[in-house]
Amino acid sequence: MIHAADVREWRNRDVVDTESHKIGVLEAVYVDTTTDEPAMATVRIGLPTRHRLVFVPLQDALVGPGYLKVGYVGTLVKQAPSMGTDDVLPADQEEAIFKHYGLHYQPGAAGERQLARR
């Protein structure tokens, strides 16, 4: 199991897919606002002059020496909703990320966001 206390150590690690192919570099971790546990990560992909951040769920992720292995194939991750490296995730785009991976999206009772950057 991945613990929230380890999040700071993950930044700039390679992110690899189910077949151990490199997808990109871990930029940030987002926690589930109801549990405060790591839920999603942003992965920096693309050419150096055209980097963008894509989201990938952290369920079934494994931490190894110098890498984070996610439970999804690289092509699916690279097609996920993205944002610029200096952008902030708009609240109305959270649900699209969950749908992309076939996951249930549940905002808070008063419409609070499900994800918070750590």
C-alpha positions in Angstrom: 0.0 0.0 0.0 1.2 3.5 -0.8 1.2 5.9 2.1 0.7 9.7 2.0 3.9 10.2 4.1 6.0 8.9 1.2 4.6 11.4 -1.4 7.4 13.9 -1.2 9.9 11.2 -2.1 8.2 10.3 -5.3 8.6 13.6 -7.2 10.7 13.4 -10.3 10.7 9.6 -10.3 10.1 7.8 -13.6 6.6 6.6 -14.0 6.3 3.3 -15.9 3.4 1.3 -17.1 2.3 -2.3 -16.6 4.9 -3.5 -19.0 7.7 -1.4 -17.3 7.8 1.1 -20.3 8.5 4.6 -19.2 5.5 7.0 -19.5 7.1 10.1 -18.1 8.2 11.7 -14.9 6.1 12.1 -11.7 5.2 15.8 -11.2 2.7 15.8 -8.4 0.4 13.6 -6.3 -3.3 14.3 -5.6 -5.0 12.9 -2.6 -8.6 11.9 -2.2 -10.1 14.7 -0.1 -12.3 12.3 2.0 -9.5 9.9 3.0 -6.3 12.0 2.5 -4.7 9.0 0.8 -2.9 9.3 -2.6 -5.4 8.8 -5.4 -3.9 10.3 -8.6 -0.6 11.5 -9.9 0.3 13.9 -12.7 2.9 12.7 -15.1 5.0 15.1 -17.2 5.1 13.8 -20.8 6.0 15.2 -24.1 9.0 17.0 -25.7 11.0 19.4 -23.5 9.5 22.5 -25.1 6.0 21.0 -25.1 5.5 19.3 -21.8 2.1 18.6 -20.5 0.7 16.8 -17.4 -1.6 13.8 -17.6 -3.4 12.2 -14.7 -3.1 8.5 -13.7 -4.8 6.7 -10.8 -2.5 5.4 -8.1 -4.6 2.3 -7.2 -2.4 -0.8 -7.7 0.7 1.4 -8.1 4.0 0.0 -6.9 7.0 2.1 -5.8 10.4 0.7 -6.8 14.0 2.1 -6.7 13.7 5.3 -8.8 10.3 4.6 -10.3 6.6 4.4 -9.8 4.8 1.6 -11.6 1.2 2.3 -12.3 -1.5 -0.3 -13.2 -2.3 1.1 -16.7 -0.7 0.8 -20.1 1.2 3.8 -21.4 -1.1 4.6 -24.3 -4.1 4.9 -22.0 -2.2 7.2 -19.7 -1.0 9.4 -22.5 -4.5 9.8 -23.8 -5.8 10.9 -20.4 -7.1 14.4 -19.7 -4.2 16.8 -19.5 -3.2 20.3 -18.5 -0.2 22.6 -19.0 2.7 22.3 -16.6 1.8 25.7 -14.9 -2.0 25.1 -14.9 -4.3 24.1 -12.1 -6.9 21.4 -12.6 -10.4 23.1 -13.0 -13.0 21.5 -10.7 -15.3 20.8 -13.6 -12.7 18.6 -15.3 -12.1 16.2 -12.4 -14.9 13.9 -13.4 -13.5 13.5 -16.9 -10.3 12.0 -15.5 -12.2 9.4 -13.5 -14.3 8.5 -16.5 -11.3 8.1 -18.7 -10.1 5.3 -16.5 -13.6 3.8 -15.9 -13.6 4.9 -12.2 -16.5 6.1 -10.2 -16.4 9.9 -9.4 -17.9 11.1 -6.1 -17.7 14.8 -5.2 -18.3 15.8 -1.6 -21.9 16.3 -0.3 -21.7 20.1 -0.9 -19.9 19.7 -4.3 -16.4 19.7 -2.9 -13.6 18.5 -5.1 -12.5 14.9 -4.8 -8.9 15.6 -5.5 -6.4 17.9 -3.8 -2.8 18.4 -4.8 -0.3 17.4 -2.2 
